[in-house]
């Protein structure tokens, strides 16, 4: 598959307040592939807070169906600083678990659009 960046720059997202999160979503149409990189993390070991969660087996379902049963069929990914994941953002429902007080995480997201 040939891809090109879908914009002039990516985004940095700061999760640094209690209950900061990103609810279940699919990325915009311009994000056929999304590269997510953990830039910084101050989470305790084995914390469930601030983790990326993916619904890999539920990508053919409507988001409303996933919202109705959100605790089934997801996998969490604990990216450490410097680690990245590449996912089909427009297909795979994903989100970030809520943060606890005094925890901090910064990620970068770059979107790529398919040209072939």
MODELLER restraints for C-alpha pairs under 7 A, 6 or more apart:
rsr = mdl.restraints
at = mdl.atoms
rsr.add(forms.Gaussian(group=physical.xy_distance, feature=features.Distance(at['CA:1:A'], at['CA:114:A']), mean=6.81, stdev=0.5))
rsr.add(forms.Gaussian(group=physical.xy_distance, feature=features.Distance(at['CA:1:A'], at['CA:116:A']), mean=6.16, stdev=0.5))
rsr.add(forms.Gaussian(group=physical.xy_distance, feature=features.Distance(at['CA:2:A'], at['CA:114:A']), mean=5.86, stdev=0.5))
rsr.add(forms.Gaussian(group=physical.xy_distance, feature=features.Distance(at['CA:2:A'], at['CA:115:A']), mean=5.58, stdev=0.5))
rsr.add(forms.Gaussian(group=physical.xy_distance, feature=features.Distance(at['CA:2:A'], at['CA:116:A']), mean=5.52, stdev=0.5))
rsr.add(forms.Gaussian(group=physical.xy_distance, feature=features.Distance(at['CA:3:A'], at['CA:112:A']), mean=6.00, stdev=0.5))
rsr.add(forms.Gaussian(group=physical.xy_distance, feature=features.Distance(at['CA:3:A'], at['CA:113:A']), mean=5.39, stdev=0.5))
rsr.add(forms.Gaussian(group=physical.xy_distance, feature=features.Distance(at['CA:3:A'], at['CA:114:A']), mean=4.45, stdev=0.5))
rsr.add(forms.Gaussian(group=physical.xy_distance, feature=features.Distance(at['CA:3:A'], at['CA:115:A']), mean=5.45, stdev=0.5))
rsr.add(forms.Gaussian(group=physical.xy_distance, feature=features.Distance(at['CA:4:A'], at['CA:112:A']), mean=5.42, stdev=0.5))
rsr.add(forms.Gaussian(group=physical.xy_distance, feature=features.Distance(at['CA:4:A'], at['CA:113:A']), mean=5.53, stdev=0.5))
rsr.add(forms.Gaussian(group=physical.xy_distance, feature=features.Distance(at['CA:4:A'], at['CA:114:A']), mean=6.68, stdev=0.5))
rsr.add(forms.Gaussian(group=physical.xy_distance, feature=features.Distance(at['CA:4:A'], at['CA:115:A']), mean=6.98, stdev=0.5))
rsr.add(forms.Gaussian(group=physical.xy_distance, feature=features.Distance(at['CA:5:A'], at['CA:111:A']), mean=6.05, stdev=0.5))
rsr.add(forms.Gaussian(group=physical.xy_distance, feature=features.Distance(at['CA:5:A'], at['CA:112:A']), mean=4.34, stdev=0.5))
rsr.add(forms.Gaussian(group=physical.xy_distance, feature=features.Distance(at['CA:5:A'], at['CA:113:A']), mean=6.16, stdev=0.5))
rsr.add(forms.Gaussian(group=physical.xy_distance, feature=features.Distance(at['CA:6:A'], at['CA:30:A']), mean=5.86, stdev=0.5))
rsr.add(forms.Gaussian(group=physical.xy_distance, feature=features.Distance(at['CA:6:A'], at['CA:31:A']), mean=6.96, stdev=0.5))
rsr.add(forms.Gaussian(group=physical.xy_distance, feature=features.Distance(at['CA:6:A'], at['CA:111:A']), mean=5.68, stdev=0.5))
rsr.add(forms.Gaussian(group=physical.xy_distance, feature=features.Distance(at['CA:6:A'], at['CA:112:A']), mean=4.91, stdev=0.5))
rsr.add(forms.Gaussian(group=physical.xy_distance, feature=features.Distance(at['CA:6:A'], at['CA:113:A']), mean=5.28, stdev=0.5))
rsr.add(forms.Gaussian(group=physical.xy_distance, feature=features.Distance(at['CA:10:A'], at['CA:108:A']), mean=6.90, stdev=0.5))
rsr.add(forms.Gaussian(group=physical.xy_distance, feature=features.Distance(at['CA:10:A'], at['CA:109:A']), mean=5.60, stdev=0.5))
rsr.add(forms.Gaussian(group=physical.xy_distance, feature=features.Distance(at['CA:10:A'], at['CA:110:A']), mean=4.54, stdev=0.5))
rsr.add(forms.Gaussian(group=physical.xy_distance, feature=features.Distance(at['CA:10:A'], at['CA:111:A']), mean=6.88, stdev=0.5))
rsr.add(forms.Gaussian(group=physical.xy_distance, feature=features.Distance(at['CA:11:A'], at['CA:108:A']), mean=5.61, stdev=0.5))
rsr.add(forms.Gaussian(group=physical.xy_distance, feature=features.Distance(at['CA:11:A'], at['CA:109:A']), mean=5.33, stdev=0.5))
rsr.add(forms.Gaussian(group=physical.xy_distance, feature=features.Distance(at['CA:11:A'], at['CA:110:A']), mean=6.72, stdev=0.5))
rsr.add(forms.Gaussian(group=physical.xy_distance, feature=features.Distance(at['CA:12:A'], at['CA:106:A']), mean=6.84, stdev=0.5))
rsr.add(forms.Gaussian(group=physical.xy_distance, feature=features.Distance(at['CA:12:A'], at['CA:107:A']), mean=5.60, stdev=0.5))
rsr.add(forms.Gaussian(group=physical.xy_distance, feature=features.Distance(at['CA:12:A'], at['CA:108:A']), mean=4.40, stdev=0.5))
rsr.add(forms.Gaussian(group=physical.xy_distance, feature=features.Distance(at['CA:12:A'], at['CA:109:A']), mean=6.45, stdev=0.5))
rsr.add(forms.Gaussian(group=physical.xy_distance, feature=features.Distance(at['CA:13:A'], at['CA:106:A']), mean=5.65, stdev=0.5))
rsr.add(forms.Gaussian(group=physical.xy_distance, feature=features.Distance(at['CA:13:A'], at['CA:107:A']), mean=5.36, stdev=0.5))
rsr.add(forms.Gaussian(group=physical.xy_distance, feature=features.Distance(at['CA:13:A'], at['CA:108:A']), mean=6.35, stdev=0.5))
rsr.add(forms.Gaussian(group=physical.xy_distance, feature=features.Distance(at['CA:14:A'], at['CA:105:A']), mean=6.13, stdev=0.5))
rsr.add(forms.Gaussian(group=physical.xy_distance, feature=features.Distance(at['CA:14:A'], at['CA:106:A']), mean=4.65, stdev=0.5))
rsr.add(forms.Gaussian(group=physical.xy_distance, feature=features.Distance(at['CA:14:A'], at['CA:107:A']), mean=6.79, stdev=0.5))
rsr.add(forms.Gaussian(group=physical.xy_distance, feature=features.Distance(at['CA:15:A'], at['CA:21:A']), mean=6.94, stdev=0.5))
rsr.add(forms.Gaussian(group=physical.xy_distance, feature=features.Distance(at['CA:15:A'], at['CA:99:A']), mean=6.95, stdev=0.5))
rsr.add(forms.Gaussian(group=physical.xy_distance, feature=features.Distance(at['CA:15:A'], at['CA:104:A']), mean=5.69, stdev=0.5))
rsr.add(forms.Gaussian(group=physical.xy_distance, feature=features.Distance(at['CA:15:A'], at['CA:105:A']), mean=5.15, stdev=0.5))
rsr.add(forms.Gaussian(group=physical.xy_distance, feature=features.Distance(at['CA:15:A'], at['CA:106:A']), mean=6.13, stdev=0.5))
rsr.add(forms.Gaussian(group=physical.xy_distance, feature=features.Distance(at['CA:16:A'], at['CA:103:A']), mean=6.13, stdev=0.5))
rsr.add(forms.Gaussian(group=physical.xy_distance, feature=features.Distance(at['CA:16:A'], at['CA:104:A']), mean=4.36, stdev=0.5))
rsr.add(forms.Gaussian(group=physical.xy_distance, feature=features.Distance(at['CA:16:A'], at['CA:105:A']), mean=6.31, stdev=0.5))
rsr.add(forms.Gaussian(group=physical.xy_distance, feature=features.Distance(at['CA:17:A'], at['CA:99:A']), mean=6.77, stdev=0.5))
rsr.add(forms.Gaussian(group=physical.xy_distance, feature=features.Distance(at['CA:17:A'], at['CA:101:A']), mean=6.18, stdev=0.5))
rsr.add(forms.Gaussian(group=physical.xy_distance, feature=features.Distance(at['CA:18:A'], at['CA:99:A']), mean=5.19, stdev=0.5))
rsr.add(forms.Gaussian(group=physical.xy_distance, feature=features.Distance(at['CA:18:A'], at['CA:100:A']), mean=4.64, stdev=0.5))
rsr.add(forms.Gaussian(group=physical.xy_distance, feature=features.Distance(at['CA:18:A'], at['CA:101:A']), mean=4.43, stdev=0.5))
rsr.add(forms.Gaussian(group=physical.xy_distance, feature=features.Distance(at['CA:19:A'], at['CA:98:A']), mean=4.66, stdev=0.5))
rsr.add(forms.Gaussian(group=physical.xy_distance, feature=features.Distance(at['CA:19:A'], at['CA:99:A']), mean=4.82, stdev=0.5))
rsr.add(forms.Gaussian(group=physical.xy_distance, feature=features.Distance(at['CA:19:A'], at['CA:100:A']), mean=6.13, stdev=0.5))
rsr.add(forms.Gaussian(group=physical.xy_distance, feature=features.Distance(at['CA:20:A'], at['CA:98:A']), mean=5.29, stdev=0.5))
rsr.add(forms.Gaussian(group=physical.xy_distance, feature=features.Distance(at['CA:20:A'], at['CA:99:A']), mean=5.39, stdev=0.5))
rsr.add(forms.Gaussian(group=physical.xy_distance, feature=features.Distance(at['CA:21:A'], at['CA:96:A']), mean=5.28, stdev=0.5))
rsr.add(forms.Gaussian(group=physical.xy_distance, feature=features.Distance(at['CA:21:A'], at['CA:97:A']), mean=5.53, stdev=0.5))
rsr.add(forms.Gaussian(group=physical.xy_distance, feature=features.Distance(at['CA:21:A'], at['CA:98:A']), mean=4.43, stdev=0.5))
rsr.add(forms.Gaussian(group=physical.xy_distance, feature=features.Distance(at['CA:21:A'], at['CA:99:A']), mean=6.55, stdev=0.5))
rsr.add(forms.Gaussian(group=physical.xy_distance, feature=features.Distance(at['CA:22:A'], at['CA:95:A']), mean=5.12, stdev=0.5))
rsr.add(forms.Gaussian(group=physical.xy_distance, feature=features.Distance(at['CA:22:A'], at['CA:96:A']), mean=4.83, stdev=0.5))
rsr.add(forms.Gaussian(group=physical.xy_distance, feature=features.Distance(at['CA:22:A'], at['CA:97:A']), mean=6.97, stdev=0.5))
rsr.add(forms.Gaussian(group=physical.xy_distance, feature=features.Distance(at['CA:23:A'], at['CA:95:A']), mean=5.07, stdev=0.5))
rsr.add(forms.Gaussian(group=physical.xy_distance, feature=features.Distance(at['CA:23:A'], at['CA:96:A']), mean=6.50, stdev=0.5))
rsr.add(forms.Gaussian(group=physical.xy_distance, feature=features.Distance(at['CA:24:A'], at['CA:93:A']), mean=6.15, stdev=0.5))
rsr.add(forms.Gaussian(group=physical.xy_distance, feature=features.Distance(at['CA:24:A'], at['CA:94:A']), mean=5.23, stdev=0.5))
rsr.add(forms.Gaussian(group=physical.xy_distance, feature=features.Distance(at['CA:24:A'], at['CA:95:A']), mean=4.68, stdev=0.5))
rsr.add(forms.Gaussian(group=physical.xy_distance, feature=features.Distance(at['CA:25:A'], at['CA:93:A']), mean=5.25, stdev=0.5))
rsr.add(forms.Gaussian(group=physical.xy_distance, feature=features.Distance(at['CA:25:A'], at['CA:94:A']), mean=5.60, stdev=0.5))
rsr.add(forms.Gaussian(group=physical.xy_distance, feature=features.Distance(at['CA:25:A'], at['CA:95:A']), mean=6.41, stdev=0.5))
rsr.add(forms.Gaussian(group=physical.xy_distance, feature=features.Distance(at['CA:26:A'], at['CA:89:A']), mean=5.93, stdev=0.5))
rsr.add(forms.Gaussian(group=physical.xy_distance, feature=features.Distance(at['CA:26:A'], at['CA:90:A']), mean=5.13, stdev=0.5))
rsr.add(forms.Gaussian(group=physical.xy_distance, feature=features.Distance(at['CA:26:A'], at['CA:91:A']), mean=6.28, stdev=0.5))
rsr.add(forms.Gaussian(group=physical.xy_distance, feature=features.Distance(at['CA:26:A'], at['CA:92:A']), mean=6.20, stdev=0.5))
rsr.add(forms.Gaussian(group=physical.xy_distance, feature=features.Distance(at['CA:26:A'], at['CA:93:A']), mean=4.83, stdev=0.5))
rsr.add(forms.Gaussian(group=physical.xy_distance, feature=features.Distance(at['CA:26:A'], at['CA:94:A']), mean=6.44, stdev=0.5))
rsr.add(forms.Gaussian(group=physical.xy_distance, feature=features.Distance(at['CA:27:A'], at['CA:89:A']), mean=4.85, stdev=0.5))
rsr.add(forms.Gaussian(group=physical.xy_distance, feature=features.Distance(at['CA:27:A'], at['CA:90:A']), mean=4.61, stdev=0.5))
rsr.add(forms.Gaussian(group=physical.xy_distance, feature=features.Distance(at['CA:28:A'], at['CA:90:A']), mean=5.96, stdev=0.5))
rsr.add(forms.Gaussian(group=physical.xy_distance, feature=features.Distance(at['CA:29:A'], at['CA:90:A']), mean=5.95, stdev=0.5))
rsr.add(forms.Gaussian(group=physical.xy_distance, feature=features.Distance(at['CA:30:A'], at['CA:111:A']), mean=6.99, stdev=0.5))
rsr.add(forms.Gaussian(group=physical.xy_distance, feature=features.Distance(at['CA:30:A'], at['CA:112:A']), mean=6.87, stdev=0.5))
rsr.add(forms.Gaussian(group=physical.xy_distance, feature=features.Distance(at['CA:30:A'], at['CA:113:A']), mean=5.47, stdev=0.5))
rsr.add(forms.Gaussian(group=physical.xy_distance, feature=features.Distance(at['CA:31:A'], at['CA:89:A']), mean=5.84, stdev=0.5))
rsr.add(forms.Gaussian(group=physical.xy_distance, feature=features.Distance(at['CA:31:A'], at['CA:90:A']), mean=5.88, stdev=0.5))
rsr.add(forms.Gaussian(group=physical.xy_distance, feature=features.Distance(at['CA:31:A'], at['CA:111:A']), mean=4.75, stdev=0.5))
rsr.add(forms.Gaussian(group=physical.xy_distance, feature=features.Distance(at['CA:31:A'], at['CA:112:A']), mean=5.35, stdev=0.5))
rsr.add(forms.Gaussian(group=physical.xy_distance, feature=features.Distance(at['CA:31:A'], at['CA:113:A']), mean=5.65, stdev=0.5))
rsr.add(forms.Gaussian(group=physical.xy_distance, feature=features.Distance(at['CA:32:A'], at['CA:88:A']), mean=5.57, stdev=0.5))
rsr.add(forms.Gaussian(group=physical.xy_distance, feature=features.Distance(at['CA:32:A'], at['CA:89:A']), mean=5.84, stdev=0.5))
rsr.add(forms.Gaussian(group=physical.xy_distance, feature=features.Distance(at['CA:32:A'], at['CA:90:A']), mean=5.41, stdev=0.5))
rsr.add(forms.Gaussian(group=physical.xy_distance, feature=features.Distance(at['CA:32:A'], at['CA:112:A']), mean=5.93, stdev=0.5))
rsr.add(forms.Gaussian(group=physical.xy_distance, feature=features.Distance(at['CA:32:A'], at['CA:113:A']), mean=5.11, stdev=0.5))
rsr.add(forms.Gaussian(group=physical.xy_distance, feature=features.Distance(at['CA:32:A'], at['CA:114:A']), mean=6.18, stdev=0.5))
rsr.add(forms.Gaussian(group=physical.xy_distance, feature=features.Distance(at['CA:33:A'], at['CA:86:A']), mean=6.68, stdev=0.5))
rsr.add(forms.Gaussian(group=physical.xy_distance, feature=features.Distance(at['CA:33:A'], at['CA:87:A']), mean=5.62, stdev=0.5))
rsr.add(forms.Gaussian(group=physical.xy_distance, feature=features.Distance(at['CA:33:A'], at['CA:88:A']), mean=4.63, stdev=0.5))
rsr.add(forms.Gaussian(group=physical.xy_distance, feature=features.Distance(at['CA:33:A'], at['CA:89:A']), mean=5.54, stdev=0.5))
rsr.add(forms.Gaussian(group=physical.xy_distance, feature=features.Distance(at['CA:33:A'], at['CA:111:A']), mean=5.90, stdev=0.5))
rsr.add(forms.Gaussian(group=physical.xy_distance, feature=features.Distance(at['CA:33:A'], at['CA:112:A']), mean=5.12, stdev=0.5))
rsr.add(forms.Gaussian(group=physical.xy_distance, feature=features.Distance(at['CA:33:A'], at['CA:113:A']), mean=6.59, stdev=0.5))
rsr.add(forms.Gaussian(group=physical.xy_distance, feature=features.Distance(at['CA:34:A'], at['CA:86:A']), mean=5.63, stdev=0.5))
rsr.add(forms.Gaussian(group=physical.xy_distance, feature=features.Distance(at['CA:34:A'], at['CA:87:A']), mean=5.39, stdev=0.5))
rsr.add(forms.Gaussian(group=physical.xy_distance, feature=features.Distance(at['CA:34:A'], at['CA:88:A']), mean=6.22, stdev=0.5))
rsr.add(forms.Gaussian(group=physical.xy_distance, feature=features.Distance(at['CA:34:A'], at['CA:89:A']), mean=5.33, stdev=0.5))
rsr.add(forms.Gaussian(group=physical.xy_distance, feature=features.Distance(at['CA:34:A'], at['CA:109:A']), mean=6.59, stdev=0.5))
rsr.add(forms.Gaussian(group=physical.xy_distance, feature=features.Distance(at['CA:34:A'], at['CA:110:A']), mean=5.69, stdev=0.5))
rsr.add(forms.Gaussian(group=physical.xy_distance, feature=features.Distance(at['CA:34:A'], at['CA:111:A']), mean=4.65, stdev=0.5))
rsr.add(forms.Gaussian(group=physical.xy_distance, feature=features.Distance(at['CA:34:A'], at['CA:112:A']), mean=6.29, stdev=0.5))
rsr.add(forms.Gaussian(group=physical.xy_distance, feature=features.Distance(at['CA:35:A'], at['CA:84:A']), mean=6.73, stdev=0.5))
rsr.add(forms.Gaussian(group=physical.xy_distance, feature=features.Distance(at['CA:35:A'], at['CA:85:A']), mean=5.81, stdev=0.5))
rsr.add(forms.Gaussian(group=physical.xy_distance, feature=features.Distance(at['CA:35:A'], at['CA:86:A']), mean=4.53, stdev=0.5))
rsr.add(forms.Gaussian(group=physical.xy_distance, feature=features.Distance(at['CA:35:A'], at['CA:87:A']), mean=6.67, stdev=0.5))
rsr.add(forms.Gaussian(group=physical.xy_distance, feature=features.Distance(at['CA:35:A'], at['CA:109:A']), mean=5.60, stdev=0.5))
rsr.add(forms.Gaussian(group=physical.xy_distance, feature=features.Distance(at['CA:35:A'], at['CA:110:A']), mean=5.11, stdev=0.5))
rsr.add(forms.Gaussian(group=physical.xy_distance, feature=features.Distance(at['CA:35:A'], at['CA:111:A']), mean=6.45, stdev=0.5))
rsr.add(forms.Gaussian(group=physical.xy_distance, feature=features.Distance(at['CA:36:A'], at['CA:84:A']), mean=5.42, stdev=0.5))
rsr.add(forms.Gaussian(group=physical.xy_distance, feature=features.Distance(at['CA:36:A'], at['CA:85:A']), mean=5.37, stdev=0.5))
rsr.add(forms.Gaussian(group=physical.xy_distance, feature=features.Distance(at['CA:36:A'], at['CA:86:A']), mean=6.43, stdev=0.5))
rsr.add(forms.Gaussian(group=physical.xy_distance, feature=features.Distance(at['CA:36:A'], at['CA:107:A']), mean=6.71, stdev=0.5))
rsr.add(forms.Gaussian(group=physical.xy_distance, feature=features.Distance(at['CA:36:A'], at['CA:108:A']), mean=5.63, stdev=0.5))
rsr.add(forms.Gaussian(group=physical.xy_distance, feature=features.Distance(at['CA:36:A'], at['CA:109:A']), mean=4.59, stdev=0.5))
rsr.add(forms.Gaussian(group=physical.xy_distance, feature=features.Distance(at['CA:36:A'], at['CA:110:A']), mean=6.61, stdev=0.5))
rsr.add(forms.Gaussian(group=physical.xy_distance, feature=features.Distance(at['CA:37:A'], at['CA:82:A']), mean=6.55, stdev=0.5))
rsr.add(forms.Gaussian(group=physical.xy_distance, feature=features.Distance(at['CA:37:A'], at['CA:83:A']), mean=5.75, stdev=0.5))
rsr.add(forms.Gaussian(group=physical.xy_distance, feature=features.Distance(at['CA:37:A'], at['CA:84:A']), mean=4.15, stdev=0.5))
rsr.add(forms.Gaussian(group=physical.xy_distance, feature=features.Distance(at['CA:37:A'], at['CA:85:A']), mean=6.58, stdev=0.5))
rsr.add(forms.Gaussian(group=physical.xy_distance, feature=features.Distance(at['CA:37:A'], at['CA:107:A']), mean=5.52, stdev=0.5))
rsr.add(forms.Gaussian(group=physical.xy_distance, feature=features.Distance(at['CA:37:A'], at['CA:108:A']), mean=5.15, stdev=0.5))
rsr.add(forms.Gaussian(group=physical.xy_distance, feature=features.Distance(at['CA:37:A'], at['CA:109:A']), mean=6.59, stdev=0.5))
rsr.add(forms.Gaussian(group=physical.xy_distance, feature=features.Distance(at['CA:38:A'], at['CA:79:A']), mean=5.97, stdev=0.5))
rsr.add(forms.Gaussian(group=physical.xy_distance, feature=features.Distance(at['CA:38:A'], at['CA:80:A']), mean=6.04, stdev=0.5))
rsr.add(forms.Gaussian(group=physical.xy_distance, feature=features.Distance(at['CA:38:A'], at['CA:81:A']), mean=4.77, stdev=0.5))
rsr.add(forms.Gaussian(group=physical.xy_distance, feature=features.Distance(at['CA:38:A'], at['CA:82:A']), mean=5.72, stdev=0.5))
rsr.add(forms.Gaussian(group=physical.xy_distance, feature=features.Distance(at['CA:38:A'], at['CA:83:A']), mean=5.82, stdev=0.5))
rsr.add(forms.Gaussian(group=physical.xy_distance, feature=features.Distance(at['CA:38:A'], at['CA:84:A']), mean=6.40, stdev=0.5))
rsr.add(forms.Gaussian(group=physical.xy_distance, feature=features.Distance(at['CA:38:A'], at['CA:106:A']), mean=6.19, stdev=0.5))
rsr.add(forms.Gaussian(group=physical.xy_distance, feature=features.Distance(at['CA:38:A'], at['CA:107:A']), mean=4.50, stdev=0.5))
rsr.add(forms.Gaussian(group=physical.xy_distance, feature=features.Distance(at['CA:38:A'], at['CA:108:A']), mean=6.50, stdev=0.5))
rsr.add(forms.Gaussian(group=physical.xy_distance, feature=features.Distance(at['CA:39:A'], at['CA:81:A']), mean=5.02, stdev=0.5))
rsr.add(forms.Gaussian(group=physical.xy_distance, feature=features.Distance(at['CA:39:A'], at['CA:82:A']), mean=5.95, stdev=0.5))
rsr.add(forms.Gaussian(group=physical.xy_distance, feature=features.Distance(at['CA:39:A'], at['CA:106:A']), mean=5.42, stdev=0.5))
rsr.add(forms.Gaussian(group=physical.xy_distance, feature=features.Distance(at['CA:39:A'], at['CA:107:A']), mean=5.27, stdev=0.5))
rsr.add(forms.Gaussian(group=physical.xy_distance, feature=features.Distance(at['CA:39:A'], at['CA:108:A']), mean=6.76, stdev=0.5))
rsr.add(forms.Gaussian(group=physical.xy_distance, feature=features.Distance(at['CA:40:A'], at['CA:81:A']), mean=5.14, stdev=0.5))
rsr.add(forms.Gaussian(group=physical.xy_distance, feature=features.Distance(at['CA:40:A'], at['CA:105:A']), mean=5.43, stdev=0.5))
rsr.add(forms.Gaussian(group=physical.xy_distance, feature=features.Distance(at['CA:40:A'], at['CA:106:A']), mean=5.01, stdev=0.5))
rsr.add(forms.Gaussian(group=physical.xy_distance, feature=features.Distance(at['CA:41:A'], at['CA:80:A']), mean=6.82, stdev=0.5))
rsr.add(forms.Gaussian(group=physical.xy_distance, feature=features.Distance(at['CA:41:A'], at['CA:81:A']), mean=6.20, stdev=0.5))
rsr.add(forms.Gaussian(group=physical.xy_distance, feature=features.Distance(at['CA:41:A'], at['CA:104:A']), mean=5.83, stdev=0.5))
rsr.add(forms.Gaussian(group=physical.xy_distance, feature=features.Distance(at['CA:41:A'], at['CA:105:A']), mean=4.33, stdev=0.5))
rsr.add(forms.Gaussian(group=physical.xy_distance, feature=features.Distance(at['CA:41:A'], at['CA:106:A']), mean=6.49, stdev=0.5))
rsr.add(forms.Gaussian(group=physical.xy_distance, feature=features.Distance(at['CA:42:A'], at['CA:103:A']), mean=5.65, stdev=0.5))
rsr.add(forms.Gaussian(group=physical.xy_distance, feature=features.Distance(at['CA:42:A'], at['CA:104:A']), mean=5.07, stdev=0.5))
rsr.add(forms.Gaussian(group=physical.xy_distance, feature=features.Distance(at['CA:42:A'], at['CA:105:A']), mean=6.19, stdev=0.5))
rsr.add(forms.Gaussian(group=physical.xy_distance, feature=features.Distance(at['CA:43:A'], at['CA:103:A']), mean=5.56, stdev=0.5))
rsr.add(forms.Gaussian(group=physical.xy_distance, feature=features.Distance(at['CA:43:A'], at['CA:104:A']), mean=6.60, stdev=0.5))
rsr.add(forms.Gaussian(group=physical.xy_distance, feature=features.Distance(at['CA:49:A'], at['CA:97:A']), mean=5.47, stdev=0.5))
rsr.add(forms.Gaussian(group=physical.xy_distance, feature=features.Distance(at['CA:49:A'], at['CA:98:A']), mean=5.71, stdev=0.5))
rsr.add(forms.Gaussian(group=physical.xy_distance, feature=features.Distance(at['CA:49:A'], at['CA:99:A']), mean=5.02, stdev=0.5))
rsr.add(forms.Gaussian(group=physical.xy_distance, feature=features.Distance(at['CA:49:A'], at['CA:100:A']), mean=6.60, stdev=0.5))
rsr.add(forms.Gaussian(group=physical.xy_distance, feature=features.Distance(at['CA:50:A'], at['CA:96:A']), mean=5.63, stdev=0.5))
rsr.add(forms.Gaussian(group=physical.xy_distance, feature=features.Distance(at['CA:50:A'], at['CA:97:A']), mean=4.74, stdev=0.5))
rsr.add(forms.Gaussian(group=physical.xy_distance, feature=features.Distance(at['CA:50:A'], at['CA:98:A']), mean=5.65, stdev=0.5))
rsr.add(forms.Gaussian(group=physical.xy_distance, feature=features.Distance(at['CA:50:A'], at['CA:99:A']), mean=5.18, stdev=0.5))
rsr.add(forms.Gaussian(group=physical.xy_distance, feature=features.Distance(at['CA:50:A'], at['CA:105:A']), mean=7.00, stdev=0.5))
rsr.add(forms.Gaussian(group=physical.xy_distance, feature=features.Distance(at['CA:51:A'], at['CA:76:A']), mean=6.28, stdev=0.5))
rsr.add(forms.Gaussian(group=physical.xy_distance, feature=features.Distance(at['CA:51:A'], at['CA:77:A']), mean=6.04, stdev=0.5))
rsr.add(forms.Gaussian(group=physical.xy_distance, feature=features.Distance(at['CA:51:A'], at['CA:78:A']), mean=5.48, stdev=0.5))
rsr.add(forms.Gaussian(group=physical.xy_distance, feature=features.Distance(at['CA:51:A'], at['CA:96:A']), mean=5.46, stdev=0.5))
rsr.add(forms.Gaussian(group=physical.xy_distance, feature=features.Distance(at['CA:51:A'], at['CA:97:A']), mean=5.42, stdev=0.5))
rsr.add(forms.Gaussian(group=physical.xy_distance, feature=features.Distance(at['CA:52:A'], at['CA:76:A']), mean=5.60, stdev=0.5))
rsr.add(forms.Gaussian(group=physical.xy_distance, feature=features.Distance(at['CA:52:A'], at['CA:77:A']), mean=5.19, stdev=0.5))
rsr.add(forms.Gaussian(group=physical.xy_distance, feature=features.Distance(at['CA:52:A'], at['CA:78:A']), mean=6.64, stdev=0.5))
rsr.add(forms.Gaussian(group=physical.xy_distance, feature=features.Distance(at['CA:52:A'], at['CA:95:A']), mean=5.79, stdev=0.5))
rsr.add(forms.Gaussian(group=physical.xy_distance, feature=features.Distance(at['CA:52:A'], at['CA:96:A']), mean=4.65, stdev=0.5))
rsr.add(forms.Gaussian(group=physical.xy_distance, feature=features.Distance(at['CA:52:A'], at['CA:97:A']), mean=6.70, stdev=0.5))
rsr.add(forms.Gaussian(group=physical.xy_distance, feature=features.Distance(at['CA:53:A'], at['CA:74:A']), mean=6.31, stdev=0.5))
rsr.add(forms.Gaussian(group=physical.xy_distance, feature=features.Distance(at['CA:53:A'], at['CA:75:A']), mean=5.46, stdev=0.5))
rsr.add(forms.Gaussian(group=physical.xy_distance, feature=features.Distance(at['CA:53:A'], at['CA:76:A']), mean=4.23, stdev=0.5))
rsr.add(forms.Gaussian(group=physical.xy_distance, feature=features.Distance(at['CA:53:A'], at['CA:77:A']), mean=6.09, stdev=0.5))
rsr.add(forms.Gaussian(group=physical.xy_distance, feature=features.Distance(at['CA:53:A'], at['CA:94:A']), mean=5.50, stdev=0.5))
rsr.add(forms.Gaussian(group=physical.xy_distance, feature=features.Distance(at['CA:53:A'], at['CA:95:A']), mean=5.45, stdev=0.5))
rsr.add(forms.Gaussian(group=physical.xy_distance, feature=features.Distance(at['CA:53:A'], at['CA:96:A']), mean=6.10, stdev=0.5))
rsr.add(forms.Gaussian(group=physical.xy_distance, feature=features.Distance(at['CA:54:A'], at['CA:74:A']), mean=5.36, stdev=0.5))
rsr.add(forms.Gaussian(group=physical.xy_distance, feature=features.Distance(at['CA:54:A'], at['CA:75:A']), mean=5.30, stdev=0.5))
rsr.add(forms.Gaussian(group=physical.xy_distance, feature=features.Distance(at['CA:54:A'], at['CA:76:A']), mean=6.34, stdev=0.5))
rsr.add(forms.Gaussian(group=physical.xy_distance, feature=features.Distance(at['CA:54:A'], at['CA:92:A']), mean=6.78, stdev=0.5))
rsr.add(forms.Gaussian(group=physical.xy_distance, feature=features.Distance(at['CA:54:A'], at['CA:93:A']), mean=5.99, stdev=0.5))
rsr.add(forms.Gaussian(group=physical.xy_distance, feature=features.Distance(at['CA:54:A'], at['CA:94:A']), mean=4.49, stdev=0.5))
rsr.add(forms.Gaussian(group=physical.xy_distance, feature=features.Distance(at['CA:54:A'], at['CA:95:A']), mean=6.88, stdev=0.5))
rsr.add(forms.Gaussian(group=physical.xy_distance, feature=features.Distance(at['CA:55:A'], at['CA:73:A']), mean=6.03, stdev=0.5))
rsr.add(forms.Gaussian(group=physical.xy_distance, feature=features.Distance(at['CA:55:A'], at['CA:74:A']), mean=4.49, stdev=0.5))
rsr.add(forms.Gaussian(group=physical.xy_distance, feature=features.Distance(at['CA:55:A'], at['CA:75:A']), mean=6.54, stdev=0.5))
rsr.add(forms.Gaussian(group=physical.xy_distance, feature=features.Distance(at['CA:55:A'], at['CA:92:A']), mean=6.27, stdev=0.5))
rsr.add(forms.Gaussian(group=physical.xy_distance, feature=features.Distance(at['CA:55:A'], at['CA:93:A']), mean=5.40, stdev=0.5))
rsr.add(forms.Gaussian(group=physical.xy_distance, feature=features.Distance(at['CA:55:A'], at['CA:94:A']), mean=6.26, stdev=0.5))
rsr.add(forms.Gaussian(group=physical.xy_distance, feature=features.Distance(at['CA:56:A'], at['CA:74:A']), mean=6.92, stdev=0.5))
rsr.add(forms.Gaussian(group=physical.xy_distance, feature=features.Distance(at['CA:56:A'], at['CA:92:A']), mean=5.92, stdev=0.5))
rsr.add(forms.Gaussian(group=physical.xy_distance, feature=features.Distance(at['CA:57:A'], at['CA:73:A']), mean=6.71, stdev=0.5))
rsr.add(forms.Gaussian(group=physical.xy_distance, feature=features.Distance(at['CA:59:A'], at['CA:91:A']), mean=5.86, stdev=0.5))
rsr.add(forms.Gaussian(group=physical.xy_distance, feature=features.Distance(at['CA:59:A'], at['CA:92:A']), mean=5.15, stdev=0.5))
rsr.add(forms.Gaussian(group=physical.xy_distance, feature=features.Distance(at['CA:59:A'], at['CA:93:A']), mean=6.20, stdev=0.5))
